[in-house]
Amino acid sequence: MDLLYPPVCPFCGEVQKPGKGICDSCREKLPIINEPRCMRCGKPVRYEEQEYCRDCAGRDYAYDQGRSLWLHVPPVTQAIYQFKFHNKRYYADIFAGEMARRYGSWIRAREIGEILPVPLHPSRLRARGFNQACLLAEGLSRELQIPMGKNVVYRIRKTRPQRLLDDRGRERNLKQAFGVSAQWKAPRNVLLIDDIYTTGSTIHRISKVLKKAGAQKVYFLTISIGQGL
């Protein structure tokens, strides 16, 4: 298969050796998030003494903490677009490997009992053919040997893309949009997986229903996150 479909770097498209993933040149240029960053969502902030970004300072989120691999700027934006909309499913293993390498210790320190993907509505899943968050969660589960709950969280109704809405519209759009399987036995701590974190509305809403179902703490991990202040 590698001869027919050679693995490529998800950021520049150059052919790589099997298992290499990201090329050395791109790795040096990726917008890694370092300190100082928001204590809640992990977005970069301006000052060391600043505890929270503007979004987290002005809102009480239901989730407890989150982290992301990179800022949502080029070339990360293009790689995620190719992953989601051009059927680059094998990118999931590369991104999951990066998550495990960079945040494996952070995940284990929080004693995560189960990894959960953010769900797609069935109609969107049929159109795309796969849930990118589910592929990421499966890969991270294999890397860290932590169970994954594939059908725990589900979408009750179809929502509009969040990127098309303002803050108030995002809240209305996601109201009563998610449910949790009645058969789910909630572990104490869970980790939500998605591709992008912007304002946190989706993670917040899912965290609320997970805690109502019995989870005590909800964390998240994404490929990318928006800029903080």
KOLLUMTI-531395 format. One record per atom (N, C-alpha, C): y, z, x; residue in three letters. Coordinates in steps of 0.2 Angstrom, whole numbers, plus 2048, in hexadecimal, padded with zeros to 3 digits. Layout:
N
YZXALA/...
end
This chain:
229
7FA800804MET/800800800MET/806800804MET/80680380AASP/80C80480EASP/80D7FD811ASP/8087F8812LEU/8097F2814LEU/80C7ED80FLEU/80A7EE809LEU/80D7EA803LEU/8147ED801LEU/8157F4801TYR/81B7F77FFTYR/81D7FC804TYR/8207FA80APRO/8217FF810PRO/82680480DPRO/82580A80FPRO/82A80F80EPRO/83180E811PRO/83680F80DVAL/83D80E810VAL/84181480FVAL/846815813CYS/84B81A812CYS/84F81A80CCYS/84F81F808PRO/85281E801PRO/85A81D801PRO/85D81E807PHE/86481D808PHE/86681780BPHE/86281480FCYS/86580D812CYS/860808811CYS/85A80980FGLY/85580480DGLY/851802813GLY/852804819GLU/84E80281FGLU/84780581FGLU/842800821VAL/83B802821VAL/83A808826VAL/83680D823GLN/835813827GLN/82D813828GLN/82B81782DLYS/82481982ELYS/82281D828LYS/81B81D826PRO/819821821PRO/81A828822PRO/81D82C81DGLY/81E83381EGLY/825834821GLY/82982F823LYS/82F830827LYS/834832822LYS/83582E81CGLY/83A830817GLY/84082E819GLY/84583281AILE/84C83081CILE/84D82F823ILE/850829825CYS/85182782CCYS/85682C82FCYS/85582C836ASP/85983183AASP/86182F839ASP/862829839SER/86A827838SER/86C82A832SER/86982982CCYS/86B82B825CYS/86B833825CYS/866836828ARG/86683D828ARG/86C84082BARG/86F83D830GLU/875840833GLU/87B83F82FGLU/87B83A82ALYS/881839826LYS/88183C81FLYS/87B83F81DLEU/87B842817LEU/87F848816LEU/882848810PRO/88784D80EPRO/88485480CPRO/881857811ILE/87E85E810ILE/88386380EILE/88186880AILE/88686D808ILE/88587380CILE/88A875810ASN/88987B814ASN/88E880811ASN/88E886814GLU/89388B812GLU/89A889814GLU/89F88C810PRO/89F89080APRO/89D88C804PRO/89988F800ARG/89788C7F9ARG/8978917F4ARG/89788F7EECYS/8978937E8CYS/8918977E8CYS/89189E7E7MET/88B8A27E6MET/8878A17E1MET/88A89D7DBARG/88689C7D5ARG/8828957D6ARG/8868907D6CYS/8838897D5CYS/8828867DCCYS/8858887E1GLY/8848857E8GLY/8898807EAGLY/88E87E7E5LYS/8938797E7LYS/89787C7EDLYS/89A8777F1PRO/89E8797F7PRO/8A587C7F4PRO/8A78817F7VAL/8AE8847F5VAL/8B28847FCVAL/8B98857FBARG/8BD884800ARG/8BE88A805ARG/8BD890803TYR/8BE896807TYR/8B889A807TYR/8B789D80DGLU/8B28A280EGLU/8B18A8809GLU/8B78AA807GLU/8B88B0803GLU/8B78AE7FBGLU/8B78A77FAGLN/8B68A57F3GLN/8AF8A57F1GLN/8AE8A97ECGLU/8A78AB7E9GLU/8A48A57E5GLU/8A88A27E1TYR/8A689D7DCTYR/8AB8977DCTYR/8A88927DACYS/8AC88B7D9CYS/8AF88C7D2CYS/8B48877D1ARG/8B88887CBARG/8B48887C4ARG/8AE8847C4ASP/8AA8847BEASP/8A788A7BDASP/8A488D7C2CYS/8A08947C1CYS/8A589A7C0CYS/8AB8997C3ALA/8AF89F7C2ALA/8B289F7BBALA/8B28997B8GLY/8B48997B1GLY/8AF8997ABGLY/8A989A7ADARG/8A489A7A8ARG/89E89E7AAARG/89B8A17A5ASP/8958A67A6ASP/88E8A27A5ASP/88B89F7AATYR/88589B7A9TYR/87F89F7A8TYR/87A89C7A4ALA/8748A07A3ALA/86F8A07A9ALA/87089B7ADTYR/86C89B7B3TYR/86E8A07B8TYR/86A8A27BDASP/86C8A77C2ASP/86F8A47C8ASP/86C89F7CBGLN/86E89C7D1GLN/86B8957D2GLN/86E8917D6GLY/86C88A7D7GLY/86E8877DEGLY/86A8827E0ARG/86C87F7E6ARG/86A8777E6ARG/86D8737EASER/86C86C7EASER/86C86A7F1SER/8698647F2LEU/8688617F9LEU/86E85F7FCLEU/87285A7F8TRP/8788577FATRP/87D8567F5TRP/8838557F7LEU/8898537F3LEU/88784D7EFLEU/88A84C7E9HIS/8898467E5HIS/88E8417E7HIS/88D83E7EDVAL/8928397F0VAL/88D8347F3VAL/89082E7F5PRO/88C8297F8PRO/88A82C7FFPRO/88482A802PRO/87F8257FFPRO/87A8297FAPRO/87B82F7F8VAL/8778337F4VAL/8778307EDVAL/87D82E7EBTHR/87D82C7E4THR/8798257E3THR/87A8217E8GLN/87681B7E7GLN/86E81C7E8GLN/86C8207ECALA/8658227ECALA/8628257E6ALA/8668297E3ILE/86482C7DCILE/8648277D7ILE/8698227D7TYR/86981D7D2TYR/8638187D3TYR/8618177D9GLN/85B8127DAGLN/8558167D8GLN/85481D7D9PHE/84F8217D7PHE/84E8217D0PHE/8538227CCLYS/8528227C5LYS/85281C7C1LYS/8568177C3PHE/8578117BFPHE/85380A7C2PHE/85180B7C8HIS/84E8057CBHIS/8468077CEHIS/84480C7CAASN/83C80D7CBASN/83A80F7D2ASN/83F8127D6LYS/83D8147DDLYS/83A81B7DCLYS/83481C7D9ARG/8318227D8ARG/82F8267DEARG/82D8227E3TYR/82B8257E9TYR/8308297EDTYR/8368287EBTYR/83C82C7EDTYR/83B8337ECTYR/8378357E6ALA/83683C7E4ALA/8338407E9ALA/82E83D7EDASP/82A8417F2ASP/82F8427F8ASP/83383D7F9ILE/83883E7FFILE/83D8447FDILE/8408447F7PHE/8458497F5PHE/8418507F4PHE/83B8507F1ALA/8388567F1ALA/8368597F7ALA/8348557FCGLY/833857803GLY/83985A806GLY/83F857805GLU/84585A807GLU/847861804GLU/8468617FDMET/8478677FAMET/84286D7FDMET/83C86C7FEALA/838871801ALA/83A873808ALA/83C86E80CARG/83E86F813ARG/844873813ARG/84987280FARG/84F87580FARG/84F87C80BARG/84C87C806TYR/84D881801TYR/846885800TYR/841884803GLY/83A887802GLY/83B88E803GLY/83F891808SER/83F898809SER/84489B803SER/849897801TRP/84D89A7FCTRP/84989A7F5TRP/8458967F4ILE/8408967EEILE/83C89C7EEILE/83889C7F4ARG/8338A27F4ARG/8378A97F4ARG/83D8A97F7ALA/8408B07F6ALA/8428B27EFALA/8428AD7EBARG/8448AE7E4ARG/83D8AF7E0ARG/8388AF7E3GLU/8318B07E0GLU/8308AC7DAGLU/8318A57DAILE/8318A17D5ILE/8298A07D3ILE/8288A17CCGLY/8228A17C9GLY/82089A7C7GLY/8258967C5GLU/8238907C2GLU/82988B7C3GLU/8288857C5ILE/82D87F7C6ILE/82D87B7BFILE/83387A7BCLEU/8338777B6LEU/8388717B7LEU/83686B7B5PRO/83B8657B5PRO/8408657AFPRO/8468637B0VAL/84A8627AAVAL/84785C7A6VAL/84685C79FPRO/84385779CPRO/84785179APRO/84484B799LEU/847846795LEU/84584578ELEU/84984378AHIS/847841783HIS/84283C783HIS/83D83C77FPRO/83783877FPRO/83A83077EPRO/83F82F77BSER/84182877BSER/844825781SER/84782A785ARG/84A82878CARG/844828791ARG/83F82C790LEU/83982C794LEU/836825793LEU/83582378DARG/83181D78CARG/83581778FARG/83C81778FALA/840812791ALA/840811799ALA/84081779CARG/8408187A3ARG/8398177A6ARG/83481A7A3GLY/82D81A7A5GLY/82B8207A9GLY/8308247ABPHE/82F82B7AFPHE/83582F7AEPHE/8338367AFASN/83983B7B0ASN/83A83C7B7ASN/83F83B7BAGLN/84183C7C1GLN/8408437C3GLN/8428487BEALA/84284F7BFALA/83B8517C0ALA/83684E7BCCYS/82F8507BCCYS/82C84E7C2CYS/82E8487C5LEU/82B8467CBLEU/82D84A7D1LEU/83384C7D1LEU/8368517D6LEU/8328587D5LEU/83285A7CFALA/82E8617CEALA/8278607D1ALA/82485B7CFGLU/81D85A7D1GLU/81C85A7D9GLU/8218577DCGLY/8218567E3GLY/82285D7E7GLY/8278617E4LEU/8298677E6LEU/82386C7E5LEU/82086C7DFSER/81A8707DESER/81486F7E3SER/8138697E5ARG/80E8677EAARG/81086A7F1ARG/8168697F3GLU/81986C7F9GLU/8188737FAGLU/81A8777F5LEU/81B87E7F5LEU/8158827F2LEU/81087E7EFGLN/80B8817EBGLN/80D8867E6GLN/8128847E2ILE/8148887DDILE/8138847D6ILE/8108877D1PRO/80E8847CBPRO/8148807C8PRO/81387A7C5MET/8188777C1MET/8168777BAMET/81B8787B5GLY/81A8777AEGLY/81D8717ACGLY/81986C7AALYS/81B8657A8LYS/81E8657A1LYS/81B86879DASN/81D867796ASN/81F86E793ASN/823872797VAL/825878795VAL/82C877791VAL/831874794VAL/837872791VAL/83786B78EVAL/83A86B788TYR/83A864785TYR/841863781TYR/84385D780ARG/84985B77DARG/84785B775ARG/84B85E771ILE/84A85E76AILE/84D858767ILE/85385676AARG/856850767ARG/85984C76DARG/85B84676CLYS/85D841771LYS/865843772LYS/867843778THR/86E845779THR/87183F77DTHR/87883F77DARG/87C83A780ARG/87C83B788ARG/87C83678CPRO/87D838793PRO/88383D795PRO/882842798GLN/887847799GLN/88D84479DGLN/88C83F7A1ARG/89183C7A6ARG/8978397A1ARG/89583879BLEU/89A834797LEU/89E839793LEU/89D840794LEU/8A184478FLEU/8A5849793LEU/8AA84C790ASP/8AE852793ASP/8AA858792ASP/8AD85E795ASP/8A9864795ASP/8A886678EASP/8AC866789ARG/8AB868782ARG/8A586377FARG/8A685D781GLY/8A185877EGLY/89A859781GLY/89A85C787ARG/89385D78AARG/890863786ARG/894868785GLU/89186E781GLU/88E86C77AGLU/892868777ARG/890866770ARG/88A862771ARG/88A85D776ASN/884859777ASN/87E85C778ASN/87E86277BLEU/87886577DLEU/87686B778LEU/87A86C774LYS/87987276FLYS/87287176BLYS/86D87576CGLN/867875768GLN/86386F76AGLN/86486C771ALA/861866773ALA/85A868776ALA/85986E778PHE/85387077CPHE/84E875779PHE/84887477AGLY/843879777GLY/83E87B77DGLY/83A88077BVAL/835883780VAL/82F88377CVAL/829881780SER/82388177CSER/82188877ASER/81E889774ALA/81C88F772ALA/816892775ALA/81288E779GLN/80D89077DGLN/80E893784GLN/815892786TRP/81789378DTRP/81789B78ETRP/81489D793LYS/8148A4795LYS/8198A479BLYS/81E8A779AALA/8248A779EALA/8238AB7A4ALA/8238A97AAPRO/8238AD7B0PRO/82A8B07B1PRO/82A8B57B6ARG/8318B97B6ARG/8368B47B9ARG/8358B07BEASN/83A8AB7C0ASN/8388A47C0ASN/83C8A07BEVAL/83B8997BEVAL/8408947C2VAL/83E88F7C4LEU/84288A7C7LEU/8438837C4LEU/8498827C1LEU/84A87B7BELEU/84C8767C3LEU/8498707C2ILE/84A86A7C7ILE/84D8647C3ILE/8528627C6ASP/85685C7C3ASP/8588587C9ASP/85B8527C7ASP/85D84D7CDASP/86584F7CFASP/8698507C9ILE/8708517CBILE/8728577C7ILE/87785B7CATYR/87A8607C7TYR/88285F7C7TYR/88585E7C1THR/88C85D7C0THR/8908637BETHR/8908647B8THR/89486A7B5THR/88F8707B3THR/88986E7B3GLY/8848747B2GLY/8828757ABGLY/8848717A6SER/88387279FSER/87C87179DSER/87886C7A0THR/87186B79FTHR/86D8717A1THR/86E8737A8ILE/86B8797ABILE/86C87F7A7ILE/8728807A5HIS/8748867A1HIS/87088679AHIS/870881796ARG/86D881790ARG/865882791ARG/86287F795ILE/85B880796ILE/85A887799ILE/85E88A79DSER/85D89179FSER/85D896799SER/862894794LYS/86289978FLYS/85C89978BLYS/859893789VAL/852893786VAL/84D89678AVAL/84D895790LEU/847898794LEU/84889F794LEU/84E8A2795LYS/84E8A9795LYS/84D8AC78ELYS/84E8A8789LYS/84C8AB782LYS/8458AB781LYS/8418A6785ALA/83A8A6785ALA/8378AB789ALA/83B8AE78DGLY/8378B4791GLY/8398B4799GLY/83C8AE79BALA/83D8AE7A2ALA/8438B37A4ALA/8438B67A9GLN/8488BB7ABGLN/84D8B87AFGLN/84B8B47B4LYS/8508B07B8LYS/84F8A97B9LYS/8548A57B8VAL/85389D7B9VAL/85789B7BEVAL/8548977C3TYR/8588947C9TYR/85788D7C8TYR/85B8897CBPHE/85B8827CBPHE/85B87F7D2PHE/8598797D3LEU/8598757D9LEU/85A86D7D7LEU/85E86A7DATHR/8608637D9THR/86085F7DFTHR/8608587DFILE/8618547E5ILE/8698557E7ILE/86D8547E2SER/8748547E3SER/8788587DESER/87E8597E0ILE/88385D7DCILE/88A85B7DDILE/88E85C7D8GLY/8958597D9GLY/89985E7DDGLY/89F85B7DFGLN/8A485F7E3GLN/8A68657E0GLN/8A786B7E4GLY/8AA8717E2GLY/8B18717E4GLY/8B48777E2LEU/8BB8787E4LEU/8BB8807E7LEU/
end
